[in-house]
Structure formats: C-alpha cells, structure tokens
Amino acid sequence: MKNRIFLAIATVAIMALMASCAKVPQEALDSAKAALESAQAAQTDIYFPGEFAALNDSLTVMLQNIETQKSKSAKDFKAIKTAAEGIALKAAELSGNVEAKKAEVKAEAETMMAGAKTLLEEAKALLLKAPKGKEGRAVVEEMKTELTDLETSLTTEVQGMFDEGSNYMAVVDKVKAATERVNGIIAELKAAMEKAGIKF
C-alpha cells in the first residue's frame, strides 16, 4: 500500500517536473518570425496590409503568452507552438498571393492614370470657356496653375513611380487624390459657366 502511494506521488512529481521543464518552441517561433520577414520582403505589408498587420499582432500576443507561461510552475507551450506554425503558414500563403494582387493593382493604377489624364484635358478645355470677368480671371488663373501642377505630378512623379513598379498601391492613392481634385475643379468651372450662361 505504501509502495502504491509512493509510486503515485512520484508519478505526480515527475509529471510536474516535466511540465515545468517544458521548453519554449523556439524553432516554431523562429520560423514564424522568418516567414513574416520574408512576407514583408515580398511586399505583403503593401498589398495585404490588414492581413499582414494581423499576423504581426498575433506574433506580439504569442510572445506575451510565452512570458506568461514562463512565469507558471506548470508550463504549457503547445498552443503557442500551434499559433507560431499557423502564423508561418499564413505568412507564406500571403507571400504567394502578392504577385497576383500586384498585377491587379497595377492594372487598376494604369486605368486610373488614363482616366485622370482624360479629366485633365476636359478641365483644360473648360478653362478656355470659363467666364473671365474681373473676379473670374484670378480664379481661372489659380485653377490653371493647379491643373498644371496636377498634370506635372501625374506625368512625372506618379508616372515615374508606376514605371519603377515598386509600389502600385501608392500610385493608386496619388491618382485618386489627383482625380478628386480635378473633378472638383471641373465641378467649379461648370457651376461658374452655368451661372454665366455659357454652354459646356
């Protein structure tokens, strides 16, 4: 009887010792970090910003959980190992999707740039017809200057970024901003022309 009790106590002690000696899954952790670094190098952070940020957040939480487990007498790193492996797999999956997404955004940027140039031509044509009274002349000159600046930006800076091909998302953002402003100028010109009874 005593032997059985001793054996039971010894078994519990050994299990507790094994649990307390559980090791941090360093290999899985290193793989997760490496996968995230590779994903960033592949521009996953640019073309899948939300998903990449979520993976980074998951890694941060995982590292915090490791510290929590380290402070416990009975350590359990199984869930952390699984999470690390999941991060590595998802990062690799996103990396593999970058080129397709990049091609999609490139096509979108190309279409938007062509649209912006068409709008610029429309705005310039409207400028020629715009009312040029005492007050109108100064406003027209301001718009003309702004359109020139926007055109220069699109044909040099934005076109240069597009040709370089390093970040089509940034190209899209810049073209969107320029398009909004050109549309604003067109709307102002049409309103002024309508008020003055000029056809457009």
Secondary structure, DSSP 4 states (H G I P E B T S, - for coil): -HHHHHHHHHHHHHHHHHHHTPPP-HHHHHHHHHHHHHHHHTTHHHHSHHHHHHHHHHHHHHHHHHHHHHTSSS---HHHHHHHHHHHHHHHHHHHHHHHHHHHHHHHHHHHHHHHHHHHHHHHHHHHHS--SHHHHHHHHHHHHHHHHHHHIIIIIIHHHHHHTS-HHHHHHHHHHHHHHHHHHHHHHHHHHHHHT---
